Amino acid sequence: MNRIEKAAVNNPARRALQRFYEVPALLRLAGGPLPPGVRAVEIGCGSGYGTKLILDHFRAAQVDAVDLDETMVAKARRRLADRPGLVRLAVGDATDLKSAFGAKDGAYDAAFDFAIIHHIPDWRSAVAEIARVLKPGGVFVFDEVTAHALARPSYRMLFEHPEHDRFTAQKFLAELPRHGLAVTGAFTRISGDYLLGAARKQDPDRG
Ligand SMILES: C[S@@+](CC[C@H](N)C(=O)[O-])C[C@H]1O[C@@H](n2cnc3c(N)ncnc32)[C@H](O)[C@@H]1O
């Protein structure tokens, strides 16, 4: 993320949008707060605002949160200092949660992606890694920026993103079942610029 995007994502207006609009919408799509005792992973946690939402609104019992940028992880550490024992933070890559947390297959009940997968050049490998670490029946909650937004002149001028092989909402939603993730609900806003949704890891024994 460049400096302009860091300022934009950490802006109070975006935080209000997340808290008062996106979280209630995502909770509806995910079927409500998580059951008690749930262990969650958040990829691209940035400064840890989303991590707090996962604890306070989705009611995860424990969150492993990872980001590539150590300055963001340091901010998250400060933000979450009042939650000792509830959050493990790591500098690492969303496509390799084994290195970040030693995450085994099926390690988590829930996974969260607040606007990060569009930053990853091989975005399908991030989807595959989420599917790997989710338990059967586990929920994947996503809030993504699509190719439609990334192609806008304002986005291209202000921010830095990979340009090759970005996803539309349809392409992202079509990728999930290839990794055993069944979409339970999704919608786009601002003419397809942003995609919000939830999916469940299918249980291979139940078909
Ligand atoms: C647009 S910001 C969103 C941050 C946070 N989720 C939020 O909503 O405020 C994208 C974040 O993804 C991180 N990121 C990009 N590629 C990553 C990767 N491969 N693994 C982990 N984090 C990554 C960036 O460092 C940045 O903090």
The ligand as a MOL file (V3000), in Angstrom:
LIG
                    3D

  0  0  0     0  0            999 V3000
M  V30 BEGIN CTAB
M  V30 COUNTS 27 29 0 0 0
M  V30 BEGIN ATOM
M  V30 1 C -6.2390 -2.0600 1.6730 0
M  V30 2 S -5.2950 -2.6210 3.0380 0 CHG=1
M  V30 3 C -6.5600 -3.2500 4.1040 0
M  V30 4 C -6.0970 -3.3560 5.5290 0
M  V30 5 C -7.1830 -3.7950 6.5170 0
M  V30 6 N -7.6880 -5.1230 6.2120 0
M  V30 7 C -8.2980 -2.7910 6.5490 0
M  V30 8 O -9.3980 -3.1020 6.0840 0
M  V30 9 O -8.0580 -1.6840 7.0270 0 CHG=-1
M  V30 10 C -4.5100 -4.0900 2.4360 0
M  V30 11 C -3.5550 -4.7200 3.4360 0
M  V30 12 O -3.1130 -5.9740 2.9190 0
M  V30 13 C -1.7380 -6.1330 3.2090 0
M  V30 14 N -1.2070 -7.1270 2.2710 0
M  V30 15 C -0.9970 -7.0170 0.9360 0
M  V30 16 N -0.5530 -8.1680 0.4260 0
M  V30 17 C -0.4780 -9.0480 1.4590 0
M  V30 18 C -0.1060 -10.4190 1.5740 0
M  V30 19 N 0.3050 -11.1310 0.5080 0
M  V30 20 N -0.1720 -11.0090 2.7860 0
M  V30 21 C -0.5810 -10.3250 3.8850 0
M  V30 22 N -0.9460 -9.0190 3.8350 0
M  V30 23 C -0.9030 -8.3940 2.6400 0
M  V30 24 C -1.1610 -4.7420 3.0740 0
M  V30 25 O 0.0700 -4.6120 3.7640 0
M  V30 26 C -2.2840 -3.8960 3.6840 0
M  V30 27 O -2.1270 -3.7150 5.0790 0
M  V30 END ATOM
M  V30 BEGIN BOND
M  V30 1 1 1 2
M  V30 2 1 2 3
M  V30 3 1 2 10
M  V30 4 1 3 4
M  V30 5 1 4 5
M  V30 6 1 5 6
M  V30 7 1 5 7
M  V30 8 2 7 8
M  V30 9 1 7 9
M  V30 10 1 10 11
M  V30 11 1 11 12
M  V30 12 1 11 26
M  V30 13 1 12 13
M  V30 14 1 13 14
M  V30 15 1 13 24
M  V30 16 1 14 15
M  V30 17 1 14 23
M  V30 18 2 15 16
M  V30 19 1 16 17
M  V30 20 1 17 18
M  V30 21 2 17 23
M  V30 22 1 18 19
M  V30 23 2 18 20
M  V30 24 1 20 21
M  V30 25 2 21 22
M  V30 26 1 22 23
M  V30 27 1 24 25
M  V30 28 1 24 26
M  V30 29 1 26 27
M  V30 END BOND
M  V30 END CTAB
M  END
